[in-house]
């Protein structure tokens, strides 16, 4: 005699699980793309600042 008082949750269909997996992969790829973009932006800002400091130093050395 078997009594099932609580219904067991059925596993989602394979297609639904595959779509969920693809969405997770797409979200991870987007997050990685954004992080890499931020790192590259910070790098170029640092390069721009270094160039500005170098130009100011060179002008100071030549003119003053």
N, C-alpha and C positions, 0 to 999 in steps of 0.2 A: 504494500500500500504506500503510495507516494502522494504527498500533498504539496502542492506548490502555492504557498501563501503569497510569496513575492515573485512577480514575473521577472525573469532574467532579462536584462537589457540585451537586445539583439545587436550584433555587430553591424556597423554601417556597411552598405554595399561597397564592393571593391572599387567601383567607379568614383563614388563619393570620397573614398579614402585617397584615391589617386589624385583627384582634383585638390584635396586638402594638402597633399604632399607637394604638388606643383605650386600652390599658393605660398606655402612655407619657403620653398626654394626661391621663388620670385621675391618674397619679402627680404630674405637674407641677402640676395644679390643686390637689391636696392639699398639696403642698409650698408653693405660693404662699399658700394659705389659712392654713397654720401660721405662715408668716413674717409675714403681715399680722396674725394674732392676737397674736403676740409683740410686734410693734411697738405695737399698740393697748394691750396690757397695760402695757408700759413707759410709754407716754404717760399712762395713767390713774394709775399709781403716782406719776409725777412730778407730776401735778395734785394728787393727794392730799397729797403731801409739801409742795407749795407752799401749799395751803390750811392745813395744820397749822402751817407756819412763819408764815403770815399771822395766824392766830388767836393764836399765842403772842406775836407781836410786838404785836398789838393789845391783848392782856391786859396785857403788860408796860408798854405806853404808858399805859393807863388806870389800872392799879392801882398801879404803882410810880412 
